Amino acid sequence: MGNFLREFLPREMYEALDIYSLEPTRESFIAPGLKESIADIVFRCFTKDGKQGSIYIVFEHKHNPAPTCALQLLRYMALMWEDEVSSGRYQARGKHLPFIIPIVFYHGKERWNGRQMRELLMEGTPFNMCIPDFSMLVCNLAELPEEKLKANFTDNAILLLLQALLLKHPVEQIARIFLLLDSAMNREVMDTIRLFLNYVQQTNPDITESRIKQSIEEIAMQEGITLPMKSFEEYWFPEFYNKGKQAGKAEGIVEGEAKGLRSAVTSLLLSRFEKIEPSLLTKVDQINDVATLSSLVVAVAKASSLDDIQSLIERSFLKIQ
């Protein structure tokens, strides 16, 4: 995604971002009675100078023309800012709201006709100063050559997966992309898969994990590819989760299972997050309850940030004191 932003965003905007801090967030901004008001994909990023705090990048995916798309994005942005205020982050920022970069991914047969917010109201009136104006950035996925995207395959995986959703038979193409991603499995790839599957659950419920898995198995059988996973949960964190699970089974005792699960938690923490405090790993090493450790494996694998699980580990550690 960083490569795409480098080429797509205005240069001054991109250079102000600390692109290495870019990460997807699982946060949803849902108003009561407005469940459809969920931004498709939201990333969080920091700025290089650190003065602006978090910057949110909202990606909205459209496969049909949407003249009033700017109005939908405005609603997303308002919900996000409301969440900043109600959560206390607005106060912690020194009473400043975060900047939001709204990007629309469009991949349709018809010409895109989305209008900027200022264009949705009549021009040349004494009321124009009251328009809630912002610029909506539009990326036409159909104009992005597939060959160019594949040249930076891992970085552009989410774009290729979104493109696949617009095909007549998307499941097979998604399965092929997943198989290619397996050879480059790392934290970013795991985040991409999890992010995409979460998105598909909301927008294309007929494209289920079981259908994708079945297609992967069929392609593998036809082309003689060795399958690396038995389930999608294992696919998200294959090496680390299975290592801990199998280590416990091999020893055949609770102590051995706990040891394997601790290893899985530690491996996941180190692979998914940077700057892990040694004291946190020490606390993990002192947890022996298998049920607690199993829950931690899943929590670490699915957490969108270190803050999401740090308190959980702290509470688990305190229980044994």
GUPAMAR-862104 format. One record per residue (C-alpha): x, y, z. Coordinates in steps of 0.05 Angstrom, whole numbers. Layout:
BEGIN
<r px="X" py="Y" pz="Z"/>
...
end
This chain:
BEGIN
<r px="0" py="0" pz="0"/>
<r px="58" py="47" pz="14"/>
<r px="81" py="40" pz="-59"/>
<r px="12" py="58" pz="-84"/>
<r px="8" py="119" pz="-39"/>
<r px="76" py="142" pz="-62"/>
<r px="52" py="143" pz="-134"/>
<r px="-19" py="167" pz="-121"/>
<r px="-17" py="221" pz="-67"/>
<r px="6" py="292" pz="-80"/>
<r px="81" py="293" pz="-69"/>
<r px="79" py="342" pz="-11"/>
<r px="26" py="301" pz="25"/>
<r px="63" py="235" pz="15"/>
<r px="130" py="263" pz="38"/>
<r px="98" py="289" pz="103"/>
<r px="76" py="218" pz="121"/>
<r px="117" py="167" pz="160"/>
<r px="98" py="112" pz="111"/>
<r px="132" py="59" pz="154"/>
<r px="80" py="71" pz="208"/>
<r px="23" py="56" pz="160"/>
<r px="-23" py="2" pz="187"/>
<r px="-95" py="-21" pz="177"/>
<r px="-143" py="-8" pz="233"/>
<r px="-203" py="-49" pz="252"/>
<r px="-239" py="11" pz="280"/>
<r px="-310" py="21" pz="254"/>
<r px="-347" py="86" pz="258"/>
<r px="-419" py="66" pz="262"/>
<r px="-475" py="113" pz="282"/>
<r px="-538" py="84" pz="315"/>
<r px="-584" py="61" pz="260"/>
<r px="-532" py="73" pz="206"/>
<r px="-498" py="6" pz="200"/>
<r px="-484" py="18" pz="127"/>
<r px="-439" py="77" pz="147"/>
<r px="-376" py="35" pz="152"/>
<r px="-316" py="60" pz="114"/>
<r px="-292" py="4" pz="70"/>
<r px="-219" py="4" pz="91"/>
<r px="-185" py="50" pz="141"/>
<r px="-110" py="58" pz="151"/>
<r px="-74" py="97" pz="205"/>
<r px="-8" py="132" pz="194"/>
<r px="36" py="182" pz="231"/>
<r px="72" py="242" pz="203"/>
<r px="148" py="248" pz="201"/>
<r px="150" py="309" pz="246"/>
<r px="100" py="278" pz="295"/>
<r px="62" py="344" pz="302"/>
<r px="-3" py="320" pz="271"/>
<r px="-9" py="254" pz="308"/>
<r px="-49" py="200" pz="272"/>
<r px="-71" py="212" pz="201"/>
<r px="-129" py="168" pz="177"/>
<r px="-133" py="145" pz="104"/>
<r px="-203" py="122" pz="84"/>
<r px="-210" py="78" pz="23"/>
<r px="-280" py="73" pz="-6"/>
<r px="-291" py="19" pz="-60"/>
<r px="-342" py="33" pz="-114"/>
<r px="-360" py="-9" pz="-175"/>
<r px="-417" py="35" pz="-198"/>
<r px="-418" py="110" pz="-211"/>
<r px="-437" py="149" pz="-148"/>
<r px="-451" py="223" pz="-160"/>
<r px="-460" py="238" pz="-86"/>
<r px="-401" py="195" pz="-61"/>
<r px="-371" py="258" pz="-28"/>
<r px="-432" py="262" pz="17"/>
<r px="-421" py="190" pz="40"/>
<r px="-348" py="204" pz="54"/>
<r px="-367" py="267" pz="93"/>
<r px="-411" py="223" pz="136"/>
<r px="-353" py="174" pz="148"/>
<r px="-307" py="231" pz="166"/>
<r px="-358" py="262" pz="214"/>
<r px="-368" py="194" pz="248"/>
<r px="-292" py="185" pz="255"/>
<r px="-285" py="255" pz="285"/>
<r px="-343" py="242" pz="333"/>
<r px="-307" py="179" pz="355"/>
<r px="-244" py="219" pz="368"/>
<r px="-283" py="266" pz="414"/>
<r px="-322" py="212" pz="452"/>
<r px="-260" py="168" pz="462"/>
<r px="-220" py="226" pz="493"/>
<r px="-168" py="225" pz="438"/>
<r px="-189" py="295" pz="416"/>
<r px="-173" py="322" pz="485"/>
<r px="-107" py="284" pz="487"/>
<r px="-87" py="314" pz="420"/>
<r px="-92" py="384" pz="449"/>
<r px="-162" py="394" pz="422"/>
<r px="-144" py="379" pz="349"/>
<r px="-180" py="330" pz="305"/>
<r px="-139" py="284" pz="260"/>
<r px="-133" py="295" pz="186"/>
<r px="-170" py="246" pz="142"/>
<r px="-149" py="230" pz="70"/>
<r px="-210" py="204" pz="32"/>
<r px="-192" py="160" pz="-28"/>
<r px="-243" py="126" pz="-73"/>
<r px="-224" py="63" pz="-111"/>
<r px="-268" py="58" pz="-173"/>
<r px="-271" py="-1" pz="-219"/>
<r px="-332" py="1" pz="-263"/>
<r px="-350" py="-1" pz="-337"/>
<r px="-384" py="66" pz="-337"/>
<r px="-348" py="133" pz="-331"/>
<r px="-339" py="156" pz="-259"/>
<r px="-386" py="214" pz="-244"/>
<r px="-373" py="227" pz="-171"/>
<r px="-374" py="301" pz="-155"/>
<r px="-333" py="339" pz="-104"/>
<r px="-372" py="365" pz="-44"/>
<r px="-369" py="437" pz="-69"/>
<r px="-399" py="415" pz="-135"/>
<r px="-461" py="385" pz="-101"/>
<r px="-486" py="455" pz="-83"/>
<r px="-504" py="514" pz="-126"/>
<r px="-446" py="561" pz="-143"/>
<r px="-444" py="637" pz="-139"/>
<r px="-490" py="647" pz="-79"/>
<r px="-478" py="685" pz="-15"/>
<r px="-480" py="619" pz="23"/>
<r px="-421" py="584" pz="-10"/>
<r px="-375" py="602" pz="48"/>
<r px="-417" py="552" pz="90"/>
<r px="-401" py="491" pz="46"/>
<r px="-364" py="436" pz="85"/>
<r px="-310" py="432" pz="31"/>
<r px="-257" py="379" pz="23"/>
<r px="-223" py="343" pz="-35"/>
<r px="-241" py="271" pz="-51"/>
<r px="-184" py="233" pz="-86"/>
<r px="-206" py="183" pz="-139"/>
<r px="-166" py="124" pz="-164"/>
<r px="-195" py="86" pz="-223"/>
<r px="-172" py="14" pz="-212"/>
<r px="-187" py="-2" pz="-285"/>
<r px="-133" py="47" pz="-305"/>
<r px="-80" py="13" pz="-262"/>
<r px="-45" py="-38" pz="-307"/>
<r px="-46" py="-107" pz="-274"/>
<r px="26" py="-118" pz="-297"/>
<r px="49" py="-56" pz="-260"/>
<r px="13" py="-78" pz="-197"/>
<r px="43" py="-147" pz="-200"/>
<r px="113" py="-117" pz="-206"/>
<r px="105" py="-97" pz="-133"/>
<r px="60" py="-156" pz="-117"/>
<r px="63" py="-157" pz="-41"/>
<r px="55" py="-82" pz="-33"/>
<r px="-2" py="-79" pz="-83"/>
<r px="-38" py="-143" pz="-61"/>
<r px="-98" py="-107" pz="-32"/>
<r px="-108" py="-70" pz="-98"/>
<r px="-104" py="-135" pz="-138"/>
<r px="-154" py="-168" pz="-91"/>
<r px="-202" py="-109" pz="-98"/>
<r px="-196" py="-114" pz="-173"/>
<r px="-212" py="-187" pz="-169"/>
<r px="-280" py="-172" pz="-137"/>
<r px="-303" py="-139" pz="-201"/>
<r px="-290" py="-201" pz="-244"/>
<r px="-346" py="-247" pz="-267"/>
<r px="-315" py="-304" pz="-227"/>
<r px="-276" py="-270" pz="-171"/>
<r px="-265" py="-329" pz="-125"/>
<r px="-215" py="-364" pz="-170"/>
<r px="-174" py="-301" pz="-180"/>
<r px="-174" py="-287" pz="-104"/>
<r px="-151" py="-359" pz="-92"/>
<r px="-93" py="-350" pz="-142"/>
<r px="-71" py="-286" pz="-108"/>
<r px="-73" py="-320" pz="-40"/>
<r px="-29" py="-376" pz="-66"/>
<r px="21" py="-326" pz="-93"/>
<r px="21" py="-288" pz="-27"/>
<r px="40" py="-351" pz="10"/>
<r px="111" py="-347" pz="-17"/>
<r px="119" py="-278" pz="14"/>
<r px="84" py="-291" pz="81"/>
<r px="101" py="-238" pz="132"/>
<r px="65" py="-190" pz="179"/>
<r px="43" py="-144" pz="122"/>
<r px="15" py="-202" pz="81"/>
<r px="-23" py="-230" pz="141"/>
<r px="-52" py="-161" pz="154"/>
<r px="-72" py="-156" pz="80"/>
<r px="-108" py="-223" pz="81"/>
<r px="-144" py="-208" pz="146"/>
<r px="-163" py="-138" pz="122"/>
<r px="-189" py="-164" pz="56"/>
<r px="-230" py="-221" pz="87"/>
<r px="-261" py="-172" pz="138"/>
<r px="-279" py="-127" pz="80"/>
<r px="-309" py="-183" pz="38"/>
<r px="-352" py="-206" pz="97"/>
<r px="-386" py="-138" pz="96"/>
<r px="-391" py="-125" pz="21"/>
<r px="-393" py="-194" pz="-14"/>
<r px="-421" py="-244" pz="37"/>
<r px="-429" py="-296" pz="-19"/>
<r px="-353" py="-298" pz="-25"/>
<r px="-340" py="-341" pz="36"/>
<r px="-274" py="-365" pz="65"/>
<r px="-296" py="-437" pz="51"/>
<r px="-307" py="-421" pz="-23"/>
<r px="-239" py="-388" pz="-29"/>
<r px="-206" py="-447" pz="8"/>
<r px="-241" py="-497" pz="-38"/>
<r px="-217" py="-458" pz="-99"/>
<r px="-146" py="-457" pz="-71"/>
<r px="-148" py="-533" pz="-62"/>
<r px="-175" py="-543" pz="-133"/>
<r px="-122" py="-499" pz="-164"/>
<r px="-68" py="-533" pz="-123"/>
<r px="-91" py="-602" pz="-145"/>
<r px="-94" py="-582" pz="-218"/>
<r px="-26" py="-548" pz="-218"/>
<r px="11" py="-593" pz="-169"/>
<r px="20" py="-540" pz="-115"/>
<r px="32" py="-562" pz="-43"/>
<r px="-18" py="-530" pz="3"/>
<r px="12" py="-496" pz="64"/>
<r px="-52" py="-489" pz="106"/>
<r px="-110" py="-530" pz="132"/>
<r px="-155" py="-472" pz="152"/>
<r px="-158" py="-397" pz="142"/>
<r px="-143" py="-384" pz="215"/>
<r px="-78" py="-423" pz="206"/>
<r px="-66" py="-386" pz="141"/>
<r px="-67" py="-319" pz="177"/>
<r px="-12" py="-341" pz="225"/>
<r px="11" py="-409" pz="198"/>
<r px="82" py="-416" pz="221"/>
<r px="74" py="-390" pz="292"/>
<r px="6" py="-417" pz="313"/>
<r px="19" py="-488" pz="288"/>
<r px="89" py="-489" pz="318"/>
<r px="61" py="-476" pz="387"/>
<r px="2" py="-522" pz="378"/>
<r px="43" py="-580" pz="352"/>
<r px="98" py="-571" pz="404"/>
<r px="47" py="-580" pz="459"/>
<r px="17" py="-642" pz="427"/>
<r px="85" py="-674" pz="416"/>
<r px="102" py="-671" pz="490"/>
<r px="34" py="-698" pz="507"/>
<r px="28" py="-660" pz="573"/>
<r px="-3" py="-595" pz="595"/>
<r px="65" py="-564" pz="611"/>
<r px="89" py="-580" pz="541"/>
<r px="26" py="-550" pz="510"/>
<r px="34" py="-487" pz="551"/>
<r px="106" py="-481" pz="529"/>
<r px="86" py="-488" pz="456"/>
<r px="31" py="-436" pz="463"/>
<r px="78" py="-387" pz="498"/>
<r px="126" py="-396" pz="440"/>
<r px="68" py="-381" pz="391"/>
<r px="49" py="-318" pz="429"/>
<r px="121" py="-293" pz="432"/>
<r px="133" py="-308" pz="358"/>
<r px="69" py="-272" pz="338"/>
<r px="86" py="-211" pz="380"/>
<r px="156" py="-206" pz="349"/>
<r px="132" py="-217" pz="278"/>
<r px="71" py="-171" pz="280"/>
<r px="95" py="-112" pz="322"/>
<r px="158" py="-71" pz="329"/>
<r px="191" py="-47" pz="393"/>
<r px="164" py="-101" pz="440"/>
<r px="185" py="-86" pz="511"/>
<r px="226" py="-144" pz="541"/>
<r px="183" py="-139" pz="604"/>
<r px="121" py="-157" pz="564"/>
<r px="155" py="-221" pz="537"/>
<r px="177" py="-238" pz="608"/>
<r px="105" py="-235" pz="631"/>
<r px="83" py="-281" pz="575"/>
<r px="137" py="-331" pz="595"/>
<r px="107" py="-335" pz="665"/>
<r px="36" py="-352" pz="642"/>
<r px="22" py="-427" pz="647"/>
<r px="-53" py="-432" pz="638"/>
<r px="-67" py="-466" pz="571"/>
<r px="-136" py="-434" pz="561"/>
<r px="-107" py="-364" pz="575"/>
<r px="-49" py="-376" pz="527"/>
<r px="-95" py="-402" pz="473"/>
<r px="-137" py="-339" pz="479"/>
<r px="-74" py="-297" pz="475"/>
<r px="-52" py="-332" pz="410"/>
<r px="-117" py="-313" pz="377"/>
<r px="-118" py="-243" pz="406"/>
<r px="-46" py="-227" pz="384"/>
<r px="-59" py="-254" pz="314"/>
<r px="-122" py="-213" pz="304"/>
<r px="-102" py="-149" pz="341"/>
<r px="-95" py="-87" pz="297"/>
<r px="-45" py="-54" pz="345"/>
<r px="0" py="-72" pz="404"/>
<r px="-44" py="-30" pz="450"/>
<r px="-102" py="-77" pz="436"/>
<r px="-68" py="-136" pz="470"/>
<r px="-19" py="-105" pz="519"/>
<r px="-72" py="-95" pz="572"/>
<r px="-97" py="-166" pz="560"/>
<r px="-28" py="-194" pz="574"/>
<r px="-22" py="-150" pz="636"/>
<r px="-88" py="-176" pz="664"/>
<r px="-69" py="-248" pz="648"/>
<r px="-3" py="-239" pz="684"/>
<r px="-35" py="-207" pz="746"/>
<r px="-81" py="-267" pz="754"/>
<r px="-22" py="-312" pz="770"/>
<r px="8" py="-265" pz="822"/>
end
